[in-house]
Amino acid sequence: MPDFTVAPAWTALFLGTFALFAGIGEMRTPGQWRKLIEEIAQSPALQILTALVELFLGAAVYIANPWGSADWLSSALSVLGGLLCLEALAILAFSDIYTAFWLRRFGPLQKLWAVGSIIIGLVLIGVALPHF
């Protein structure tokens, strides 16, 4: 049986690295995220693919990080995995409303979202590293 004791650390490290570099990418080329959401809003195929990828990612995070674990990081990541699954379902059922909601959040706040992503990425990486 595989050893899943470091699964929360690996999950946090990978998600943190993704958030860090996504934030850096948005800071380097402002407007990428808004364009991404606009493209998803205009394409039913991208809506389905986005939801499918997010559902699989959320399910993997949820399954690999048990809620009832003594490790708080595992429990927190289990909640995050569940939220990713719920967001995937929202994209499937209410893409027009959901993408319009997020398009209104970008614009004047795009730099704040990018900085937030960088901070979340650094926090997740910082929380993950001591677990190894």
The first five atom37 places (N, CA, C, CB, O) and aatype in JSON, in Angstrom:
{
  "aatype": [12, 14, 3, 13, 16, 19, 0, 14, 0, 17, 16, 0, 10, 13, 10, 7, 16, 13, 0, 10, 13, 0, 7, 9, 7, 6, 12, 1, 16, 14, 7, 5, 17, 1, 11, 10, 9, 6, 6, 9, 0, 5, 15, 14, 0, 10, 5, 9, 10, 16, 0, 10, 19, 6, 10, 13, 10, 7, 0, 0, 19, 18, 9, 0, 2, 14, 17, 7, 15, 0, 3, 17, 10, 15, 15, 0, 10, 15, 19, 10, 7, 7, 10, 10, 4, 10, 6, 0, 10, 0, 9, 10, 0, 13, 15, 3, 9, 18, 16, 0, 13, 17, 10, 1, 1, 13, 7, 14, 10, 5, 11, 10, 17, 0, 19, 7, 15, 9, 9, 9, 7, 10, 19, 10, 9, 7, 19, 0, 10, 14, 8, 13],
  "atom_mask": [
    [1, 1, 1, 1, 1],
    [1, 1, 1, 1, 1],
    [1, 1, 1, 1, 1],
    [1, 1, 1, 1, 1],
    [1, 1, 1, 1, 1],
    [1, 1, 1, 1, 1],
    [1, 1, 1, 1, 1],
    [1, 1, 1, 1, 1],
    [1, 1, 1, 1, 1],
    [1, 1, 1, 1, 1],
    [1, 1, 1, 1, 1],
    [1, 1, 1, 1, 1],
    [1, 1, 1, 1, 1],
    [1, 1, 1, 1, 1],
    [1, 1, 1, 1, 1],
    [1, 1, 1, 0, 1],
    [1, 1, 1, 1, 1],
    [1, 1, 1, 1, 1],
    [1, 1, 1, 1, 1],
    [1, 1, 1, 1, 1],
    [1, 1, 1, 1, 1],
    [1, 1, 1, 1, 1],
    [1, 1, 1, 0, 1],
    [1, 1, 1, 1, 1],
    [1, 1, 1, 0, 1],
    [1, 1, 1, 1, 1],
    [1, 1, 1, 1, 1],
    [1, 1, 1, 1, 1],
    [1, 1, 1, 1, 1],
    [1, 1, 1, 1, 1],
    [1, 1, 1, 0, 1],
    [1, 1, 1, 1, 1],
    [1, 1, 1, 1, 1],
    [1, 1, 1, 1, 1],
    [1, 1, 1, 1, 1],
    [1, 1, 1, 1, 1],
    [1, 1, 1, 1, 1],
    [1, 1, 1, 1, 1],
    [1, 1, 1, 1, 1],
    [1, 1, 1, 1, 1],
    [1, 1, 1, 1, 1],
    [1, 1, 1, 1, 1],
    [1, 1, 1, 1, 1],
    [1, 1, 1, 1, 1],
    [1, 1, 1, 1, 1],
    [1, 1, 1, 1, 1],
    [1, 1, 1, 1, 1],
    [1, 1, 1, 1, 1],
    [1, 1, 1, 1, 1],
    [1, 1, 1, 1, 1],
    [1, 1, 1, 1, 1],
    [1, 1, 1, 1, 1],
    [1, 1, 1, 1, 1],
    [1, 1, 1, 1, 1],
    [1, 1, 1, 1, 1],
    [1, 1, 1, 1, 1],
    [1, 1, 1, 1, 1],
    [1, 1, 1, 0, 1],
    [1, 1, 1, 1, 1],
    [1, 1, 1, 1, 1],
    [1, 1, 1, 1, 1],
    [1, 1, 1, 1, 1],
    [1, 1, 1, 1, 1],
    [1, 1, 1, 1, 1],
    [1, 1, 1, 1, 1],
    [1, 1, 1, 1, 1],
    [1, 1, 1, 1, 1],
    [1, 1, 1, 0, 1],
    [1, 1, 1, 1, 1],
    [1, 1, 1, 1, 1],
    [1, 1, 1, 1, 1],
    [1, 1, 1, 1, 1],
    [1, 1, 1, 1, 1],
    [1, 1, 1, 1, 1],
    [1, 1, 1, 1, 1],
    [1, 1, 1, 1, 1],
    [1, 1, 1, 1, 1],
    [1, 1, 1, 1, 1],
    [1, 1, 1, 1, 1],
    [1, 1, 1, 1, 1],
    [1, 1, 1, 0, 1],
    [1, 1, 1, 0, 1],
    [1, 1, 1, 1, 1],
    [1, 1, 1, 1, 1],
    [1, 1, 1, 1, 1],
    [1, 1, 1, 1, 1],
    [1, 1, 1, 1, 1],
    [1, 1, 1, 1, 1],
    [1, 1, 1, 1, 1],
    [1, 1, 1, 1, 1],
    [1, 1, 1, 1, 1],
    [1, 1, 1, 1, 1],
    [1, 1, 1, 1, 1],
    [1, 1, 1, 1, 1],
    [1, 1, 1, 1, 1],
    [1, 1, 1, 1, 1],
    [1, 1, 1, 1, 1],
    [1, 1, 1, 1, 1],
    [1, 1, 1, 1, 1],
    [1, 1, 1, 1, 1],
    [1, 1, 1, 1, 1],
    [1, 1, 1, 1, 1],
    [1, 1, 1, 1, 1],
    [1, 1, 1, 1, 1],
    [1, 1, 1, 1, 1],
    [1, 1, 1, 1, 1],
    [1, 1, 1, 0, 1],
    [1, 1, 1, 1, 1],
    [1, 1, 1, 1, 1],
    [1, 1, 1, 1, 1],
    [1, 1, 1, 1, 1],
    [1, 1, 1, 1, 1],
    [1, 1, 1, 1, 1],
    [1, 1, 1, 1, 1],
    [1, 1, 1, 1, 1],
    [1, 1, 1, 0, 1],
    [1, 1, 1, 1, 1],
    [1, 1, 1, 1, 1],
    [1, 1, 1, 1, 1],
    [1, 1, 1, 1, 1],
    [1, 1, 1, 0, 1],
    [1, 1, 1, 1, 1],
    [1, 1, 1, 1, 1],
    [1, 1, 1, 1, 1],
    [1, 1, 1, 1, 1],
    [1, 1, 1, 0, 1],
    [1, 1, 1, 1, 1],
    [1, 1, 1, 1, 1],
    [1, 1, 1, 1, 1],
    [1, 1, 1, 1, 1],
    [1, 1, 1, 1, 1],
    [1, 1, 1, 1, 1]
  ],
  "atom_positions": [
    [[0.85, -1.18, 0.0], [0.0, 0.0, 0.0], [0.9, 1.25, 0.0], [-0.97, 0.0, 1.24], [1.85, 1.32, 0.78]],
    [[0.61, 2.21, -0.86], [1.46, 3.41, -0.92], [1.36, 4.24, 0.36], [1.06, 4.28, -2.13], [0.35, 4.22, 1.07]],
    [[2.43, 4.96, 0.63], [2.5, 5.83, 1.81], [1.95, 7.21, 1.43], [3.96, 5.94, 2.35], [2.55, 7.93, 0.63]],
    [[0.81, 7.56, 2.02], [0.18, 8.84, 1.71], [0.42, 9.89, 2.79], [-1.31, 8.64, 1.52], [-0.26, 10.92, 2.82]],
    [[1.37, 9.65, 3.69], [1.58, 10.59, 4.79], [2.1, 11.95, 4.31], [2.56, 10.01, 5.79], [1.86, 12.96, 4.96]],
    [[2.78, 11.98, 3.18], [3.27, 13.26, 2.66], [2.4, 13.79, 1.51], [4.71, 13.11, 2.19], [2.76, 14.77, 0.86]],
    [[1.27, 13.14, 1.25], [0.37, 13.62, 0.18], [-0.08, 15.06, 0.41], [-0.86, 12.71, 0.09], [-0.11, 15.83, -0.55]],
    [[-0.42, 15.46, 1.64], [-0.8, 16.87, 1.83], [0.34, 17.83, 1.49], [-1.26, 17.1, 3.26], [0.1, 18.89, 0.92]],
    [[1.55, 17.47, 1.84], [2.7, 18.34, 1.55], [2.92, 18.46, 0.04], [3.98, 17.81, 2.23], [3.14, 19.55, -0.47]],
    [[2.86, 17.33, -0.66], [3.02, 17.37, -2.11], [1.9, 18.16, -2.77], [3.07, 15.95, -2.69], [2.14, 18.94, -3.69]],
    [[0.68, 17.95, -2.31], [-0.46, 18.68, -2.87], [-0.29, 20.17, -2.67], [-1.78, 18.21, -2.23], [-0.48, 20.95, -3.6]],
    [[0.06, 20.58, -1.44], [0.26, 22.0, -1.15], [1.42, 22.57, -1.97], [0.52, 22.21, 0.34], [1.35, 23.7, -2.45]],
    [[2.48, 21.79, -2.13], [3.64, 22.25, -2.9], [3.27, 22.48, -4.36], [4.8, 21.24, -2.79], [3.62, 23.51, -4.94]],
    [[2.57, 21.52, -4.96], [2.19, 21.66, -6.38], [1.18, 22.79, -6.58], [1.62, 20.35, -6.9], [1.32, 23.58, -7.51]],
    [[0.15, 22.86, -5.73], [-0.83, 23.93, -5.85], [-0.19, 25.3, -5.58], [-2.0, 23.7, -4.88], [-0.5, 26.28, -6.26]],
    [[0.71, 25.35, -4.6], [1.4, 26.6, -4.29], [2.29, 27.06, -5.44], [0.0, 0.0, 0.0], [2.32, 28.25, -5.77]],
    [[3.0, 26.12, -6.03], [3.86, 26.47, -7.17], [3.01, 26.97, -8.34], [4.7, 25.24, -7.61], [3.38, 27.94, -9.0]],
    [[1.89, 26.31, -8.58], [0.99, 26.75, -9.65], [0.49, 28.16, -9.37], [-0.21, 25.77, -9.78], [0.54, 29.02, -10.26]],
    [[0.0, 28.42, -8.16], [-0.53, 29.75, -7.81], [0.55, 30.82, -7.91], [-1.14, 29.74, -6.39], [0.3, 31.92, -8.4]],
    [[1.75, 30.5, -7.44], [2.87, 31.45, -7.49], [3.19, 31.85, -8.93], [4.11, 30.85, -6.83], [3.27, 33.03, -9.25]],
    [[3.36, 30.86, -9.79], [3.74, 31.15, -11.16], [2.6, 31.73, -11.98], [4.27, 29.91, -11.83], [2.83, 32.51, -12.9]],
    [[1.36, 31.35, -11.66], [0.21, 31.97, -12.33], [0.15, 33.46, -11.99], [-1.12, 31.27, -11.93], [-0.1, 34.29, -12.86]],
    [[0.39, 33.8, -10.72], [0.41, 35.2, -10.3], [1.54, 35.97, -10.96], [0.0, 0.0, 0.0], [1.36, 37.11, -11.39]],
    [[2.7, 35.35, -11.04], [3.84, 36.0, -11.72], [3.51, 36.23, -13.19], [5.13, 35.13, -11.58], [3.8, 37.29, -13.73]],
    [[2.9, 35.24, -13.83], [2.52, 35.39, -15.24], [1.54, 36.53, -15.45], [0.0, 0.0, 0.0], [1.65, 37.28, -16.42]],
    [[0.57, 36.66, -14.54], [-0.4, 37.76, -14.66], [0.27, 39.11, -14.41], [-1.57, 37.56, -13.68], [-0.09, 40.1, -15.04]],
    [[1.23, 39.16, -13.51], [1.95, 40.42, -13.25], [2.8, 40.81, -14.47], [2.85, 40.29, -11.98], [2.9, 41.99, -14.81]],
    [[3.4, 39.82, -15.12], [4.24, 40.09, -16.28], [3.41, 40.54, -17.48], [5.05, 38.86, -16.65], [3.82, 41.42, -18.24]],
    [[2.24, 39.92, -17.66], [1.37, 40.23, -18.79], [-0.04, 40.48, -18.26], [1.38, 39.08, -19.85], [-0.9, 39.59, -18.31]],
    [[-0.28, 41.67, -17.75], [-1.6, 41.96, -17.17], [-2.73, 41.76, -18.19], [-1.64, 43.4, -16.64], [-2.59, 42.08, -19.37]],
    [[-3.83, 41.22, -17.7], [-4.99, 41.0, -18.55], [-5.15, 39.58, -19.05], [0.0, 0.0, 0.0], [-6.16, 39.26, -19.67]],
    [[-4.15, 38.72, -18.78], [-4.24, 37.33, -19.24], [-5.44, 36.62, -18.64], [-2.96, 36.58, -18.91], [-6.18, 35.92, -19.34]],
    [[-5.64, 36.79, -17.35], [-6.72, 36.08, -16.67], [-8.08, 36.54, -17.17], [-6.62, 36.27, -15.16], [-8.99, 35.74, -17.37]],
    [[-8.22, 37.84, -17.38], [-9.49, 38.35, -17.89], [-9.77, 37.78, -19.28], [-9.47, 39.9, -17.94], [-10.89, 37.37, -19.57]],
    [[-8.74, 37.76, -20.13], [-8.9, 37.2, -21.47], [-9.26, 35.72, -21.39], [-7.62, 37.4, -22.3], [-10.1, 35.24, -22.16]],
    [[-8.63, 34.99, -20.48], [-8.91, 33.57, -20.3], [-10.39, 33.36, -19.95], [-8.02, 32.98, -19.2], [-11.05, 32.5, -20.53]],
    [[-10.9, 34.14, -19.01], [-12.3, 34.0, -18.6], [-13.23, 34.42, -19.74], [-12.58, 34.84, -17.33], [-14.28, 33.79, -19.94]],
    [[-12.87, 35.46, -20.48], [-13.69, 35.86, -21.63], [-13.77, 34.74, -22.66], [-13.12, 37.13, -22.28], [-14.83, 34.47, -23.21]],
    [[-12.63, 34.08, -22.92], [-12.62, 32.98, -23.89], [-13.47, 31.8, -23.41], [-11.18, 32.52, -24.15], [-14.18, 31.19, -24.19]],
    [[-13.38, 31.5, -22.11], [-14.2, 30.41, -21.56], [-15.67, 30.77, -21.66], [-13.82, 30.12, -20.08], [-16.5, 29.92, -22.0]],
    [[-16.01, 32.03, -21.37], [-17.41, 32.48, -21.43], [-17.99, 32.34, -22.83], [-17.52, 33.94, -20.96], [-19.19, 32.11, -22.99]],
    [[-17.16, 32.47, -23.85], [-17.64, 32.44, -25.23], [-17.63, 31.06, -25.86], [-16.81, 33.36, -26.06], [-18.12, 30.89, -26.97]],
    [[-17.07, 30.05, -25.17], [-16.93, 28.74, -25.8], [-17.51, 27.63, -24.93], [-15.46, 28.47, -26.08], [-16.96, 27.32, -23.87]],
    [[-18.6, 27.02, -25.38], [-19.15, 25.89, -24.63], [-18.14, 24.73, -24.5], [-20.42, 25.39, -25.32], [-18.13, 24.03, -23.48]],
    [[-17.31, 24.54, -25.5], [-16.3, 23.47, -25.42], [-15.3, 23.76, -24.3], [-15.57, 23.32, -26.77], [-14.94, 22.86, -23.54]],
    [[-14.84, 25.01, -24.21], [-13.91, 25.37, -23.14], [-14.58, 25.3, -21.77], [-13.35, 26.77, -23.37], [-13.92, 24.98, -20.78]],
    [[-15.86, 25.58, -21.7], [-16.58, 25.48, -20.43], [-16.59, 24.03, -19.94], [-18.03, 26.0, -20.59], [-16.33, 23.76, -18.77]],
    [[-16.88, 23.1, -20.84], [-16.9, 21.68, -20.49], [-15.51, 21.2, -20.11], [-17.46, 20.84, -21.65], [-15.34, 20.51, -19.11]],
    [[-14.51, 21.56, -20.91], [-13.13, 21.13, -20.62], [-12.62, 21.72, -19.31], [-12.2, 21.53, -21.76], [-11.97, 21.03, -18.52]],
    [[-12.91, 22.98, -19.07], [-12.49, 23.62, -17.82], [-13.13, 22.92, -16.63], [-12.86, 25.11, -17.82], [-12.45, 22.61, -15.65]],
    [[-14.42, 22.66, -16.73], [-15.12, 21.99, -15.63], [-14.59, 20.57, -15.42], [-16.63, 21.96, -15.91], [-14.43, 20.12, -14.28]],
    [[-14.31, 19.87, -16.5], [-13.81, 18.5, -16.4], [-12.43, 18.46, -15.73], [-13.74, 17.86, -17.79], [-12.2, 17.66, -14.83]],
    [[-11.54, 19.33, -16.17], [-10.2, 19.38, -15.58], [-10.29, 19.76, -14.1], [-9.29, 20.38, -16.35], [-9.62, 19.17, -13.25]],
    [[-11.11, 20.76, -13.79], [-11.24, 21.19, -12.4], [-11.89, 20.12, -11.54], [-12.05, 22.49, -12.32], [-11.52, 19.94, -10.38]],
    [[-12.86, 19.4, -12.08], [-13.5, 18.32, -11.33], [-12.49, 17.22, -11.02], [-14.7, 17.74, -12.13], [-12.44, 16.74, -9.89]],
    [[-11.71, 16.81, -12.01], [-10.69, 15.77, -11.78], [-9.63, 16.24, -10.78], [-10.03, 15.37, -13.09], [-9.23, 15.47, -9.91]],
    [[-9.18, 17.48, -10.91], [-8.19, 18.01, -9.98], [-8.78, 18.07, -8.57], [-7.71, 19.41, -10.43], [-8.13, 17.65, -7.61]],
    [[-9.98, 18.58, -8.44], [-10.62, 18.66, -7.13], [-10.82, 17.29, -6.52], [0.0, 0.0, 0.0], [-10.58, 17.11, -5.33]],
    [[-11.26, 16.33, -7.32], [-11.46, 14.97, -6.81], [-10.13, 14.36, -6.37], [-12.12, 14.09, -7.88], [-10.07, 13.7, -5.33]],
    [[-9.07, 14.57, -7.14], [-7.76, 14.03, -6.77], [-7.27, 14.64, -5.46], [-6.74, 14.27, -7.89], [-6.76, 13.94, -4.59]],
    [[-7.42, 15.95, -5.32], [-7.01, 16.62, -4.08], [-7.85, 16.12, -2.91], [-7.15, 18.16, -4.22], [-7.32, 15.85, -1.83]],
    [[-9.14, 15.99, -3.12], [-10.05, 15.53, -2.06], [-9.71, 14.1, -1.62], [-11.5, 15.61, -2.53], [-9.65, 13.82, -0.42]],
    [[-9.51, 13.22, -2.58], [-9.26, 11.81, -2.27], [-7.89, 11.61, -1.62], [-9.36, 10.96, -3.54], [-7.75, 10.79, -0.71]],
    [[-6.89, 12.35, -2.07], [-5.52, 12.17, -1.56], [-5.32, 12.78, -0.17], [-4.53, 12.78, -2.52], [-4.32, 12.48, 0.49]],
    [[-6.24, 13.61, 0.27], [-6.09, 14.3, 1.55], [-7.32, 14.06, 2.42], [-5.87, 15.82, 1.33], [-8.29, 14.82, 2.34]],
    [[-7.27, 13.02, 3.24], [-8.45, 12.67, 4.02], [-8.86, 13.75, 5.01], [-8.21, 11.39, 4.76], [-8.02, 14.38, 5.66]],
    [[-10.16, 13.95, 5.11], [-10.72, 14.96, 6.01], [-10.44, 14.6, 7.46], [-12.23, 15.09, 5.79], [-10.11, 15.48, 8.25]],
    [[-10.56, 13.35, 7.82], [-10.43, 12.91, 9.21], [-9.0, 12.74, 9.68], [0.0, 0.0, 0.0], [-8.77, 12.13, 10.72]],
    [[-8.04, 13.24, 8.97], [-6.63, 13.09, 9.32], [-6.27, 13.96, 10.52], [-5.74, 13.44, 8.12], [-6.91, 14.98, 10.77]],
    [[-5.25, 13.54, 11.25], [-4.74, 14.35, 12.36], [-3.96, 15.56, 11.85], [-3.84, 13.49, 13.28], [-3.74, 16.52, 12.59]],
    [[-3.55, 15.52, 10.59], [-2.8, 16.62, 9.98], [-3.78, 17.7, 9.5], [-1.92, 16.11, 8.79], [-4.63, 17.44, 8.65]],
    [[-3.66, 18.9, 10.05], [-4.56, 20.0, 9.68], [-4.45, 20.34, 8.21], [-4.27, 21.24, 10.53], [-5.44, 20.74, 7.59]],
    [[-3.26, 20.18, 7.64], [-3.06, 20.5, 6.22], [-3.9, 19.56, 5.35], [-1.57, 20.4, 5.85], [-4.49, 19.99, 4.36]],
    [[-3.95, 18.29, 5.71], [-4.75, 17.33, 4.97], [-6.22, 17.71, 5.0], [-4.55, 15.91, 5.54], [-6.91, 17.66, 3.98]],
    [[-6.71, 18.09, 6.16], [-8.12, 18.49, 6.29], [-8.41, 19.74, 5.48], [-8.47, 18.72, 7.77], [-9.44, 19.82, 4.8]],
    [[-7.52, 20.72, 5.54], [-7.71, 21.97, 4.79], [-7.71, 21.7, 3.28], [-6.61, 23.0, 5.15], [-8.52, 22.27, 2.55]],
    [[-6.81, 20.84, 2.83], [-6.76, 20.52, 1.4], [-7.96, 19.7, 0.97], [-5.47, 19.78, 1.07], [-8.4, 19.81, -0.18]],
    [[-8.49, 18.88, 1.85], [-9.71, 18.14, 1.54], [-10.86, 19.12, 1.28], [-10.06, 17.18, 2.7], [-11.64, 18.93, 0.34]],
    [[-10.97, 20.15, 2.1], [-11.99, 21.17, 1.89], [-11.76, 21.88, 0.56], [-11.98, 22.2, 3.05], [-12.7, 22.1, -0.2]],
    [[-10.5, 22.22, 0.27], [-10.18, 22.88, -1.0], [-10.56, 21.99, -2.18], [-8.68, 23.22, -1.06], [-11.13, 22.47, -3.16]],
    [[-10.27, 20.7, -2.09], [-10.64, 19.77, -3.17], [-12.15, 19.73, -3.37], [0.0, 0.0, 0.0], [-12.62, 19.7, -4.51]],
    [[-12.9, 19.73, -2.28], [-14.35, 19.76, -2.38], [-14.85, 21.04, -3.02], [0.0, 0.0, 0.0], [-15.78, 21.01, -3.83]],
    [[-14.23, 22.17, -2.66], [-14.62, 23.45, -3.26], [-14.31, 23.49, -4.76], [-13.91, 24.61, -2.55], [-15.07, 24.05, -5.54]],
    [[-13.19, 22.9, -5.14], [-12.87, 22.82, -6.57], [-13.94, 22.01, -7.32], [-11.47, 22.18, -6.78], [-14.34, 22.39, -8.42]],
    [[-14.39, 20.91, -6.72], [-15.45, 20.11, -7.35], [-16.74, 20.91, -7.47], [-15.7, 18.82, -6.54], [-17.41, 20.85, -8.51]],
    [[-17.1, 21.64, -6.43], [-18.31, 22.46, -6.48], [-18.21, 23.55, -7.55], [-18.58, 23.1, -5.11], [-19.17, 23.83, -8.26]],
    [[-17.02, 24.17, -7.66], [-16.85, 25.2, -8.68], [-16.97, 24.59, -10.08], [-15.48, 25.89, -8.52], [-17.55, 25.21, -10.98]],
    [[-16.45, 23.39, -10.27], [-16.56, 22.72, -11.56], [-18.03, 22.51, -11.92], [-15.82, 21.36, -11.54], [-18.43, 22.71, -13.07]],
    [[-18.82, 22.11, -10.95], [-20.25, 21.91, -11.2], [-20.95, 23.23, -11.49], [-20.91, 21.21, -10.0], [-21.87, 23.29, -12.31]],
    [[-20.53, 24.3, -10.81], [-21.1, 25.63, -11.08], [-20.78, 26.07, -12.5], [-20.57, 26.67, -10.06], [-21.62, 26.67, -13.17]],
    [[-19.57, 25.78, -12.95], [-19.19, 26.14, -14.32], [-20.06, 25.37, -15.32], [-17.68, 25.85, -14.57], [-20.48, 25.92, -16.34]],
    [[-20.31, 24.1, -15.03], [-21.15, 23.3, -15.93], [-22.58, 23.81, -16.01], [-21.15, 21.85, -15.49], [-23.15, 23.92, -17.09]],
    [[-23.15, 24.13, -14.86], [-24.57, 24.48, -14.82], [-24.86, 25.96, -15.04], [-25.15, 24.07, -13.5], [-25.89, 26.31, -15.62]],
    [[-23.95, 26.82, -14.6], [-24.23, 28.26, -14.6], [-23.07, 29.06, -15.2], [-24.52, 28.75, -13.18], [-22.73, 30.13, -14.68]],
    [[-22.48, 28.56, -16.26], [-21.29, 29.21, -16.81], [-21.51, 30.67, -17.17], [-20.84, 28.47, -18.04], [-20.64, 31.51, -16.91]],
    [[-22.65, 31.0, -17.75], [-22.91, 32.38, -18.14], [-22.91, 33.31, -16.93], [-24.24, 32.49, -18.89], [-22.31, 34.38, -16.97]],
    [[-23.57, 32.91, -15.86], [-23.64, 33.73, -14.64], [-22.29, 33.76, -13.94], [-24.73, 33.2, -13.69], [-21.82, 34.8, -13.49]],
    [[-21.66, 32.57, -13.86], [-20.4, 32.45, -13.11], [-19.27, 33.23, -13.78], [-20.02, 30.98, -12.98], [-18.51, 33.93, -13.1]],
    [[-19.14, 33.11, -15.09], [-18.07, 33.85, -15.77], [-18.33, 35.35, -15.75], [-17.92, 33.36, -17.22], [-17.39, 36.14, -15.63]],
    [[-19.6, 35.76, -15.86], [-19.92, 37.19, -15.77], [-19.55, 37.74, -14.39], [-21.42, 37.43, -16.05], [-19.06, 38.86, -14.27]],
    [[-19.8, 36.94, -13.36], [-19.43, 37.33, -11.99], [-17.93, 37.6, -11.9], [-19.84, 36.23, -10.98], [-17.51, 38.62, -11.36]],
    [[-17.13, 36.67, -12.42], [-15.68, 36.83, -12.32], [-15.15, 37.93, -13.25], [-14.98, 35.52, -12.64], [-14.17, 38.59, -12.91]],
    [[-15.77, 38.14, -14.38], [-15.32, 39.22, -15.27], [-15.49, 40.58, -14.61], [-16.09, 39.18, -16.59], [-14.68, 41.48, -14.82]],
    [[-16.54, 40.73, -13.8], [-16.73, 41.99, -13.07], [-15.68, 42.17, -11.98], [-18.13, 42.04, -12.45], [-15.42, 43.3, -11.56]],
    [[-15.07, 41.08, -11.5], [-14.07, 41.16, -10.43], [-12.69, 41.55, -10.94], [-13.99, 39.83, -9.7], [-11.84, 41.98, -10.16]],
    [[-12.45, 41.4, -12.22], [-11.16, 41.78, -12.78], [-11.22, 43.23, -13.23], [-10.76, 40.84, -13.96], [-12.22, 43.91, -12.98]],
    [[-10.22, 43.7, -13.87], [-10.19, 45.11, -14.28], [-9.36, 45.89, -13.28], [0.0, 0.0, 0.0], [-8.14, 45.71, -13.21]],
    [[-10.01, 46.75, -12.49], [-9.22, 47.56, -11.56], [-8.54, 46.72, -10.47], [-10.12, 48.6, -10.91], [-7.58, 47.17, -9.85]],
    [[-9.03, 45.51, -10.23], [-8.45, 44.67, -9.18], [-7.5, 43.6, -9.7], [-9.55, 44.01, -8.39], [-7.06, 42.74, -8.94]],
    [[-7.17, 43.63, -11.0], [-6.38, 42.54, -11.56], [-5.01, 42.41, -10.91], [-6.21, 42.75, -13.04], [-4.52, 41.3, -10.73]],
    [[-4.39, 43.52, -10.55], [-3.08, 43.45, -9.9], [-3.22, 42.85, -8.49], [-2.44, 44.85, -9.83], [-2.37, 42.09, -8.04]],
    [[-4.3, 43.21, -7.81], [-4.55, 42.67, -6.48], [-4.75, 41.15, -6.54], [-5.78, 43.34, -5.86], [-4.24, 40.44, -5.68]],
    [[-5.48, 40.66, -7.53], [-5.68, 39.22, -7.69], [-4.35, 38.52, -7.95], [-6.66, 38.93, -8.84], [-4.1, 37.44, -7.41]],
    [[-3.5, 39.11, -8.77], [-2.2, 38.51, -9.07], [-1.32, 38.47, -7.82], [-1.49, 39.3, -10.19], [-0.67, 37.46, -7.55]],
    [[-1.29, 39.56, -7.06], [-0.5, 39.58, -5.82], [-1.06, 38.56, -4.83], [-0.51, 41.01, -5.2], [-0.31, 37.87, -4.15]],
    [[-2.38, 38.48, -4.76], [-3.01, 37.48, -3.89], [-2.62, 36.07, -4.26], [0.0, 0.0, 0.0], [-2.36, 35.24, -3.39]],
    [[-2.58, 35.79, -5.55], [-2.17, 34.47, -6.02], [-0.73, 34.18, -5.65], [-2.36, 34.36, -7.54], [-0.4, 33.06, -5.23]],
    [[0.13, 35.16, -5.79], [1.54, 34.99, -5.41], [1.65, 34.72, -3.91], [2.36, 36.24, -5.79], [2.41, 33.84, -3.5]],
    [[0.92, 35.47, -3.11], [0.98, 35.29, -1.65], [0.45, 33.9, -1.27], [0.16, 36.39, -0.93], [1.07, 33.21, -0.46]],
    [[-0.68, 33.5, -1.84], [-1.23, 32.18, -1.55], [-0.23, 31.09, -1.96], [-2.58, 31.97, -2.28], [-0.03, 30.12, -1.23]],
    [[0.4, 31.26, -3.11], [1.4, 30.3, -3.56], [2.56, 30.19, -2.59], [0.0, 0.0, 0.0], [2.99, 29.09, -2.26]],
    [[3.07, 31.33, -2.13], [4.19, 31.32, -1.18], [3.79, 30.69, 0.15], [4.72, 32.75, -0.95], [4.57, 29.95, 0.75]],
    [[2.57, 30.98, 0.6], [2.09, 30.39, 1.86], [1.99, 28.87, 1.72], [0.72, 30.99, 2.26], [2.45, 28.14, 2.59]],
    [[1.38, 28.4, 0.63], [1.25, 26.96, 0.44], [2.61, 26.27, 0.35], [0.44, 26.67, -0.83], [2.81, 25.19, 0.92]],
    [[3.55, 26.87, -0.36], [4.89, 26.3, -0.45], [5.55, 26.31, 0.93], [5.76, 27.1, -1.46], [6.17, 25.32, 1.33]],
    [[5.4, 27.42, 1.65], [5.98, 27.51, 3.0], [5.39, 26.52, 3.97], [0.0, 0.0, 0.0], [6.09, 26.01, 4.84]],
    [[4.11, 26.23, 3.83], [3.45, 25.25, 4.71], [3.88, 23.83, 4.32], [1.89, 25.38, 4.64], [4.0, 22.96, 5.18]],
    [[4.11, 23.6, 3.04], [4.44, 22.27, 2.56], [5.87, 21.84, 2.93], [4.26, 22.21, 1.06], [6.08, 20.69, 3.34]],
    [[6.81, 22.73, 2.78], [8.22, 22.35, 2.92], [8.58, 21.7, 4.27], [9.06, 23.56, 2.72], [9.33, 20.72, 4.27]],
    [[8.08, 22.2, 5.4], [8.43, 21.55, 6.66], [7.91, 20.11, 6.82], [7.91, 22.38, 7.79], [8.38, 19.37, 7.68]],
    [[6.95, 19.72, 6.0], [6.39, 18.37, 6.08], [7.29, 17.31, 5.46], [5.04, 18.34, 5.41], [7.04, 16.12, 5.64]],
    [[8.32, 17.73, 4.74], [9.21, 16.75, 4.09], [10.37, 16.37, 5.0], [9.76, 17.31, 2.77], [11.21, 15.56, 4.62]]
  ]
}
